[in-house]
Amino acid sequence: MLASRIRGGVHPAYRKELASGQPIETAPTPERVDIPLAQHLGVPAAAKVARGDEVAPGDLIGEATKLICANVHSPVAGKIRAVVQKPLPGGRLCDFVEIQVDRDATDAHVWERRAVDLDQIDQKWIASTLRDAGVVGMGGATFPTDVKFSPPPNASLDTLILNGAECEPYLSCDHRMMVEHAEELLHGMLLTDAAFDFSRVVVAIEKNKPDAIDAFNAAIDKLGLRNAGRTPVEVIGLDVRYPQGAEKVLIKVVTGRTVPAGKLPFEVGVVVSNGQTLFALYEAAYFGKPLVDRVVTISGEGIASPKNIRAPIGTPVADLVELCGGVDPATTKVIAGGPMTGTALPSLDYVVTKGLSGLLFLTQSEYPDESPCIRCGSCVEVCPMGLMPLKLAAYAKAGKFELAKATNLADCFECGSCAWACPANIQIVSWIKYAKNYIRVKGL
Amino acid sequence: MSTNEGFVLQSAPHAHGRASIPFIMHAVNLSLIPAIVISILYFGWHILGLYVLGVASCVLTEAVTKVVRKKDWRTVFDGSAIVTGLLLVMILPPSITPIMVILGSVVSIFIGKEVFGGLGQNVFNPALVGRAFLSAAYPVALTTWTEPNRVFAFLPDAASSATPLAGARFEGQAESMLRMFFGQTSGSIGATSVLFIMIGGLVLTFMGIVKWRMLVSFFGTIVVTTGIFWLIDPTIYQDPLYHLLAGGVAFAGFYMMSDMVTTPYTNRGIVIFGVGAGIITVVIRLFGGFPEGVMFAILLMNSVTPIINRYVNNRVFGAEART
């Protein structure tokens, strides 16, 4: 089936070329890691260690206590220095486990490959493997992946989509993973297919990453997945448009199905997974390795040499900056994530987390001041959800939160297209977030 | 906004497109150049003076109002007051006096825009408010038309010294389509030449500043409704093409109905506006006391735009399946 065009959307300056040609480098083991226990959507994990405890690579340090929660493991061998509260990007406080790393013991650790019998895999096995390994959506949403792969009894999943859109500007970590690890990602997909027996398995990649498309086609041929075996794997090239990688948008484009407003993708039988998430499943299944590291794109005009780096969770941002040759003094903004949805950081005093796709050092001038809305309708035109962003912003400004709620505020997934396109520079997404938070806190 | 270690803390998105209000406004201003140049050739150099006067009065009125209201007067640089000044002069008769231009400009900006709170807040198209005021204050001057200089020698001779619409309606003398297309007819300063309006207007349409749905729905409605009457009795009613070329329809479609502030923002709302304005224009032209009705049509539709915007929303993704 051919992919259709997304509704609305924009074409930001992609700037992918800064880092997309840089092969993934592995960061040296850091001297110290600070691991937050809230790296996922939902409630924070509960600390399982205390000051003075010794840990080995893969040891559980934070335990999932609720359904929407995820385990946290130590990527290193070392000694717990402390469990302290510190701010996450965006300002929310959470417990951090500080570990003094034993570099030799960490570097000596080897994740042993083990055999997996695809015929013995069932849905429970997939869910428990993901849950034990603390796997969350690594595209940035950090939703616990085991929950995604646990449809309610009355639902069934028939389509798996590997989300290779990577539509956020600058980011190229998924791109590099697809180019360098297409085979492993396919193994991750095969694991889930073995359990769910999908009728469609799709790798969806934006056409600005032709080498990733080629890599998948080559890997599919090599593994003999074109026609033989279980479900054939399709590779689909998508026209480049932001926010194509948004889950509901991608499902619509690839399958033609519309996820009902306020519902999850399993309602239409689809599960969408980021490449690195499937890689984490692959490692968890074949190596018993929990999610303890990830690839981060360090890019932007303000970093000396942009790179894609595989770094342990908890690695200080400053370590990565040093690996990339330092920050240009002209840098005005540091962004965790992509420029359209990422979080601005006040300093470098943060760490790599499971959902950190990029660290961007931008030299742009400040966001321009707001002018009055001229009702041009640009925001309406670009909204992939068919919302009326100008109304939401106006209601939020006027404090009319009930009205904002009645105008489908909750359906906004904050892609930023409206604010990007606004000629009056109105920070529509900020106003929408403000209204959402107000409603959440006040319980409206 | 706070900074620490020099890094700016702002909410996403951290990227912004090239669109800006001054860009839109100055694109409109620049797109008017062909129509402005031809209007000067048709009616003489004093027309250039009227443009300067209109723009200066509008800009000054906005600046003074802002200063009095203790607001930032530098909004005059957003280009919107210049648009209003140019558009107002273009829809006035060539024999208009400088004092009327000044009065019309002051009313356009002060009553038409600033009273509502400035750019983005006004209900009615400011230039049309100024035009409507002058129509009421100087009814004779606003219906006194002068013949243009002969600019294009290949065009046939004028059928009448009246405007094409008045000539056809009250004197039974239809104007040549070719003359109307080039604008070599009596009429408003800058609104007669369909060709030169289209040059700029189509550029704006290509840029998305003029919405093609507005053009199709407005022009389409005029063609269909006038076509029905023409088919019923071609001896009384002019054909649809005549109605498209005559009067201010082309200018209004490209430049009055593209005012974002006073027209709807959803695609369906835009179509409702275009169809409504088309019907009202035709009704006034065929049955009203004036030969031309496009100004009132737009002002009337301006007044219902807030209601259209309130009730005509887009279909929300996945909403039909919401439980």
Interface residues (C-beta under 8 A of the other chain):
Chain A: R7 V10 P12 A13 P169 K248 K252 T258 V259 P260 A261 G262 K263 T331 T332 K333 V334 I335 G337 P339 M340 T341 G342 T343 A344 L345 P346 S347 L348 L360 L362 Q364 E366 Y367 P368 S371 P372 C373 I374 R375 C376 G377 S378 V380 C383 P384 M385 G386 L387 M388 L390 T407 N408 D411 E414 G416 A419 W420 A421 C422 P423 A424 N425 Q427 V429 S430 K433
Chain B: M1 S2 T3 N4 E5 G6 F7 V8 L9 Q10 S11 A12 P13 H14 A15 H16 G17 A19 S20 I21 F23 I24 D78 G118 L119 G120 Q121 K211 M260 V261 P264 Y265 T266 I270 N309 N313 N314 R315 V316 F317 G318 A319 E320 A321 R322 T323
